[in-house]
Amino acid sequence: MQQFEMIIHGGHLLLSETNRLWVLDTGAPTSFGSHKHLEICGLVHPLEEKYMGLDASQLSSNLNLEVTGLIGGDILGQYDTHWDCRQEAISFTRDEIIPKGNLINLGFVMGIPTVSVKISDEVQTWFFDTGANICYVCEQPTSWDRPISQHEDFYPGYGSFQTEVFDAEICLQNFSKIVKCGVLPEILGLSLSIGGCEGILGISEMLDSDFYYSPRNRKLFLNG
């Protein structure tokens, strides 16, 4: 097992190693960076310079923080990981982690993990995306009429956008959570629906807890 410092910056989770910062993003199938490789648990992972036209320089500009690159599903999928946001640490292992918390079964679409979510009495498939600050739906339910705030975000290949944010109750397998949820721009929502998904499970409600991600076993365990 290998542990790294994990920094929370603007609602994003970043791995810190040898004076380099890497965005941790289960919602991106491909890792990239200005450094040519990344070593974890003795495995050396070669890296592309960019993904969907996004490179480390543009990513840094979007985050207002200099980062070396992004760790996506192609690397995260080779490990079990424990993301401890309270202690600001992430642990990787090639063995299986003994997890704690609420079990959520995972599917995968185009290398991105998915979860089954019940929202507004409808069962939907959402991407599990640690690169997303908040949750998103492709279409706003008619019952949502009182936004609590506004949120500005960006999406690779699309750019920056703004959305109204609502408090929404979602059910994940056998437990419920109140989450902050925005509405994706129509073009982004269409791109998700083509992949068979209707929303995104972001990490805003996980930043004061911890979770276990085991993509090789198709399992996610949430605490808090």
Disulfide bonds with the S-S distance in Angstrom:
none
